[in-house]
Amino acid sequence: MTLRVAIPRPKRWDKPFDPDMSQQDVERVLFLDIFRAIDPNPFPKSLSLSDIIRNDARVQRYRRGDIIVRKGDYGNAVFVVISGSVRAVLDSGKRRDLQEDNPVLKRGFFQALGQLWSNAKVPEMRDITTYRAGEEAEEEIGIRRDQRNRTRSVVRNIDALITNHPTRLLGAQEMFGEVAALSRAPHVATVFADSDAVVLELRWQGLRDIRRRDKAFRDKIDALYRASSLKAHLRESTLFRHLDKETLELIAAQTLFETHGDFEWVSGFKEVAAEDPNDVIESEPVVAEHGDYLDGLLLVRSGFGRVTERRDRGHHTIGYVTHNEVFGLPEILDHWRAGNELRLRYGLRAVGFVDLLRVPTTLVEKYVLPGLPTDRLLATAGVASAGGGATGKKGAVDGHNGHGEQEVRVGGLDFLVNTRTINGTSAMFINTDRCTACDECVRACAATHDNNPRFVRHGPEDDRTMVANACMHCVDAVCLIGCPTGAIHRNPGDGVVVIDDTTCIGCATCAQSCPYDNIRMVEIRDASGAFIVDDETQMPIVKATKCDLCIGQLGGPACQRACPHDALVRLDMRDRERLADWLGR
């Protein structure tokens, strides 16, 4: 028997988004065309339109060249230009080229060998010359401070950027960032202030509530998304890739958007992780239940869904779906081929949150399945019934894959989903039966990071498996949200989440956001071992550190290569077949 205790949760508006948001600011925002057309009557007194703007919005003032959002960064807000103009870079190439970053270069063999003798003798040593004080130094690395002393990244040479890249100018009343705000997807373009500009930033909670209560506003936001990204999202899936432009547009026009769960799932994650697995499942929002009529194929845009089966009067985890994976495809296939009833065999629940596209079943049967290439159709037909898995991917880890691969026991799946380990693209798994606690993995990590280990050899355990406290380089990398300088970012090309030490200002936003405690703040020292202190506060300067997958090293993660007992591996949770094979050892 499980004792349930009511835990008080903070009110939504305990902390306003911007405590300096004045009544004049609110009225100015409400006078914008997009808000002026909204009927305030459907909003309850406890959640009035004015209250939403006052508590979920802020008015930002930018100087020419200030970067507002970067391509590739995760977003949780939509922006509306109030005055001035901003400019979107349409093909910025490298993810962060506006700050002229250099790609990470792999060390050569002799460089890798030489670092064993050149590593620092004191912990967290830094070259003090990289932390020169003053605005001039900050401008050199693409940073400056606004009137509230907040750090902002800037474009160094605006004229050269406009000359060398196609851009789009956005003026007063125009909106951007809606796709990232609705689905927590990476921003598709970098946007910077083309002139001194005033911009409204409305976080996703406010966007959601206004969208829910005003049809015209919802239609406008959805139209922007359909025009800019919906067809691209559909074409990313192997199911829709063969369709011509006209057919894709027809399907996009009738596709519905759905979001289930809490967009800010991180806040309650640790509380949920400590609960009984059965209670965790029961507390998750139901997206679809066993026996429901299947009116549309569900395609995951972002987030995660838990696939469940009714068993022993309860629900048990038999699989999960994530970005670009589908739920309900086997049932649609059976109906299309044999006329079987369109009823779901399994259930789907939101793990934290899940953002979905619902493609009408009739359209899937009429346009998608008949023209699907034979190899994809065969692969799709063999995908597990439990939700459909990833389209075209073999071996979904759900205990019903039908391919004869090693399967993961049900309890193991509950562990992976409950701990949100399914979020990782490079989670560190340790087989505790094989591990002898020799710490060779930790020593190897330290040797490749200037004698500073970047992970801790402990973490949640299940049976003989431990998930170590090492950055998982998550699919839904919430640590990327809110960094004021873009110091934490995905590396171009391979998507590894890294931290630029020179632009990290030690604000700890990323460390506080990480739901797994895999980012640590460290006090840095000079070559003599003395703490490097801030000139104004005289307090030690801190920096964020974490695993970077040995991105500059030959051969990949040193921790895995150093283990003498083959007890440690880095796994991409999207590779169901390799995951099942390793966990089944």
LINWOPE-V322056 format. One record per residue. RES is the residue in three letters. SS is DSSP state (H for helix, E for strand, L for the rest). BURIAL is b if it has 24 or more other C-alpha atoms within 12 Angstrom, else e. Layout:
res = [RES	RES]
ss = [SS	SS]
burial = [BURIAL	BURIAL]
This chain:
res = [MET	THR	LEU	ARG	VAL	ALA	ILE	PRO	ARG	PRO	LYS	ARG	TRP	ASP	LYS	PRO	PHE	ASP	PRO	ASP	MET	SER	GLN	GLN	ASP	VAL	GLU	ARG	VAL	LEU	PHE	LEU	ASP	ILE	PHE	ARG	ALA	ILE	ASP	PRO	ASN	PRO	PHE	PRO	LYS	SER	LEU	SER	LEU	SER	ASP	ILE	ILE	ARG	ASN	ASP	ALA	ARG	VAL	GLN	ARG	TYR	ARG	ARG	GLY	ASP	ILE	ILE	VAL	ARG	LYS	GLY	ASP	TYR	GLY	ASN	ALA	VAL	PHE	VAL	VAL	ILE	SER	GLY	SER	VAL	ARG	ALA	VAL	LEU	ASP	SER	GLY	LYS	ARG	ARG	ASP	LEU	GLN	GLU	ASP	ASN	PRO	VAL	LEU	LYS	ARG	GLY	PHE	PHE	GLN	ALA	LEU	GLY	GLN	LEU	TRP	SER	ASN	ALA	LYS	VAL	PRO	GLU	MET	ARG	ASP	ILE	THR	THR	TYR	ARG	ALA	GLY	GLU	GLU	ALA	GLU	GLU	GLU	ILE	GLY	ILE	ARG	ARG	ASP	GLN	ARG	ASN	ARG	THR	ARG	SER	VAL	VAL	ARG	ASN	ILE	ASP	ALA	LEU	ILE	THR	ASN	HIS	PRO	THR	ARG	LEU	LEU	GLY	ALA	GLN	GLU	MET	PHE	GLY	GLU	VAL	ALA	ALA	LEU	SER	ARG	ALA	PRO	HIS	VAL	ALA	THR	VAL	PHE	ALA	ASP	SER	ASP	ALA	VAL	VAL	LEU	GLU	LEU	ARG	TRP	GLN	GLY	LEU	ARG	ASP	ILE	ARG	ARG	ARG	ASP	LYS	ALA	PHE	ARG	ASP	LYS	ILE	ASP	ALA	LEU	TYR	ARG	ALA	SER	SER	LEU	LYS	ALA	HIS	LEU	ARG	GLU	SER	THR	LEU	PHE	ARG	HIS	LEU	ASP	LYS	GLU	THR	LEU	GLU	LEU	ILE	ALA	ALA	GLN	THR	LEU	PHE	GLU	THR	HIS	GLY	ASP	PHE	GLU	TRP	VAL	SER	GLY	PHE	LYS	GLU	VAL	ALA	ALA	GLU	ASP	PRO	ASN	ASP	VAL	ILE	GLU	SER	GLU	PRO	VAL	VAL	ALA	GLU	HIS	GLY	ASP	TYR	LEU	ASP	GLY	LEU	LEU	LEU	VAL	ARG	SER	GLY	PHE	GLY	ARG	VAL	THR	GLU	ARG	ARG	ASP	ARG	GLY	HIS	HIS	THR	ILE	GLY	TYR	VAL	THR	HIS	ASN	GLU	VAL	PHE	GLY	LEU	PRO	GLU	ILE	LEU	ASP	HIS	TRP	ARG	ALA	GLY	ASN	GLU	LEU	ARG	LEU	ARG	TYR	GLY	LEU	ARG	ALA	VAL	GLY	PHE	VAL	ASP	LEU	LEU	ARG	VAL	PRO	THR	THR	LEU	VAL	GLU	LYS	TYR	VAL	LEU	PRO	GLY	LEU	PRO	THR	ASP	ARG	LEU	LEU	ALA	THR	ALA	GLY	VAL	ALA	SER	ALA	GLY	GLY	GLY	ALA	THR	GLY	LYS	LYS	GLY	ALA	VAL	ASP	GLY	HIS	ASN	GLY	HIS	GLY	GLU	GLN	GLU	VAL	ARG	VAL	GLY	GLY	LEU	ASP	PHE	LEU	VAL	ASN	THR	ARG	THR	ILE	ASN	GLY	THR	SER	ALA	MET	PHE	ILE	ASN	THR	ASP	ARG	CYS	THR	ALA	CYS	ASP	GLU	CYS	VAL	ARG	ALA	CYS	ALA	ALA	THR	HIS	ASP	ASN	ASN	PRO	ARG	PHE	VAL	ARG	HIS	GLY	PRO	GLU	ASP	ASP	ARG	THR	MET	VAL	ALA	ASN	ALA	CYS	MET	HIS	CYS	VAL	ASP	ALA	VAL	CYS	LEU	ILE	GLY	CYS	PRO	THR	GLY	ALA	ILE	HIS	ARG	ASN	PRO	GLY	ASP	GLY	VAL	VAL	VAL	ILE	ASP	ASP	THR	THR	CYS	ILE	GLY	CYS	ALA	THR	CYS	ALA	GLN	SER	CYS	PRO	TYR	ASP	ASN	ILE	ARG	MET	VAL	GLU	ILE	ARG	ASP	ALA	SER	GLY	ALA	PHE	ILE	VAL	ASP	ASP	GLU	THR	GLN	MET	PRO	ILE	VAL	LYS	ALA	THR	LYS	CYS	ASP	LEU	CYS	ILE	GLY	GLN	LEU	GLY	GLY	PRO	ALA	CYS	GLN	ARG	ALA	CYS	PRO	HIS	ASP	ALA	LEU	VAL	ARG	LEU	ASP	MET	ARG	ASP	ARG	GLU	ARG	LEU	ALA	ASP	TRP	LEU	GLY	ARG]
ss = [L	L	L	L	L	L	L	L	L	L	L	L	L	L	L	L	L	L	L	L	L	L	H	H	H	H	H	H	H	H	L	L	H	H	H	H	L	L	L	H	H	H	L	L	H	H	H	L	H	H	H	H	H	H	H	H	E	E	E	E	E	E	L	L	L	E	E	E	E	L	L	L	L	E	L	L	E	E	E	E	E	E	E	L	L	E	E	E	E	L	L	L	L	L	L	L	H	H	H	L	L	L	L	L	L	L	L	L	H	H	H	H	H	H	H	H	H	H	L	L	L	L	L	L	E	L	L	H	H	H	H	L	L	L	H	H	H	H	H	H	L	L	E	E	E	L	L	L	L	L	E	E	E	E	L	L	L	H	H	H	H	H	H	H	L	L	E	E	E	E	L	L	L	L	E	E	L	H	H	H	H	H	H	L	L	E	L	L	L	E	E	E	E	L	L	L	E	E	E	E	E	E	E	H	H	H	H	H	H	H	H	H	H	L	H	H	H	H	H	H	H	H	H	H	H	H	H	H	H	H	H	H	H	H	H	H	L	L	L	L	L	L	L	L	H	H	H	H	H	H	H	H	H	H	L	E	E	E	E	E	E	L	L	L	H	H	H	H	H	H	H	H	H	L	L	L	H	H	H	H	H	H	H	L	L	E	E	E	L	L	L	L	E	L	L	E	E	E	E	E	E	E	E	E	E	E	E	E	E	E	E	L	L	E	E	E	E	E	E	E	E	L	L	L	E	E	E	L	H	H	H	H	H	H	H	H	H	H	L	L	L	L	E	L	L	L	E	E	E	E	E	E	E	E	E	E	E	E	E	E	H	H	H	H	H	H	H	H	L	L	L	L	L	H	H	H	H	H	H	H	H	H	L	L	L	L	L	L	L	E	L	L	L	L	L	L	L	L	L	L	L	L	L	L	L	L	L	L	L	H	H	H	H	H	H	H	H	H	L	L	H	H	H	L	L	L	E	E	E	E	E	L	L	L	L	L	L	L	L	H	H	H	H	H	H	H	H	L	L	L	L	L	L	L	L	E	L	L	L	L	E	E	L	L	E	E	E	L	E	L	L	L	L	L	L	L	L	H	H	H	L	L	L	L	L	L	L	E	E	E	L	L	L	L	L	L	E	E	E	L	L	L	L	L	L	L	L	L	H	H	H	H	H	L	L	L	L	L	L	E	E	E	E	L	E	L	L	L	L	L	E	L	E	L	L	L	L	L	L	E	L	E	E	E	E	L	L	L	L	L	L	L	L	L	L	L	L	H	H	H	H	H	L	L	L	L	L	E	E	E	E	L	L	L	L	H	H	H	H	H	H	H	H	L	L]
burial = [e	e	e	e	e	e	e	e	e	e	e	e	e	e	e	e	b	b	e	e	b	e	e	e	b	b	e	b	b	b	e	b	e	b	b	e	e	b	e	e	e	e	e	e	e	e	e	e	b	b	b	b	b	b	b	b	b	b	b	b	b	b	b	b	b	b	b	b	b	b	b	b	b	b	b	b	b	b	b	b	b	b	b	b	b	b	b	b	b	b	b	b	e	b	b	b	b	b	b	e	e	e	e	e	e	e	e	e	e	e	e	e	e	e	e	e	e	e	e	b	e	e	b	b	b	b	e	e	e	e	b	e	e	e	e	e	e	b	b	e	b	b	b	b	b	e	e	e	e	e	b	b	b	b	b	b	e	b	e	e	b	b	e	e	e	e	b	e	e	b	b	b	b	b	b	b	b	b	b	b	b	b	b	b	b	b	b	b	b	b	b	b	b	b	b	b	b	b	b	b	b	b	b	b	b	b	b	b	b	b	b	b	e	b	e	e	b	b	e	b	b	b	b	e	b	b	e	e	b	b	b	b	b	b	b	e	b	b	b	b	b	b	b	e	e	e	e	b	b	e	b	b	b	b	b	b	b	b	b	b	b	b	b	b	b	b	e	b	b	e	e	b	b	e	e	e	b	b	e	b	b	b	b	b	b	b	b	b	b	b	e	e	e	b	b	b	b	b	b	b	b	b	b	b	b	b	b	b	b	e	e	e	e	e	b	b	b	b	b	b	b	b	b	b	b	b	b	b	b	b	b	b	b	e	b	b	e	e	e	e	e	b	b	b	b	b	b	b	b	b	b	b	b	b	b	b	b	b	b	b	b	e	b	b	b	e	b	b	b	e	e	b	e	e	e	b	b	e	b	b	b	b	b	b	b	b	b	b	b	b	b	b	b	b	b	b	b	b	b	b	b	e	e	e	e	b	b	b	b	b	b	b	b	b	b	b	b	b	b	b	b	b	b	b	b	b	b	b	b	b	b	b	e	e	b	e	e	e	b	b	b	b	b	b	b	b	b	b	b	b	b	b	b	b	b	b	b	b	b	b	b	b	e	e	b	b	b	b	b	b	b	b	b	b	b	b	b	b	b	b	b	b	b	b	b	b	b	b	b	b	b	e	e	e	b	b	b	b	b	b	b	b	b	b	b	b	b	b	b	b	b	b	b	b	b	b	b	b	b	b	b	b	b	b	b	b	e	e	e	e	b	b	e	e	e	e	e	e	e	e	b	b	b	b	b	b	b	b	b	b	b	b	b	e	e	b	b	b	b	b	b	b	b	e	e	e	b	b	b	b	b	b	b	b	b	b	b	b	b	b	e	b	b	e	e]
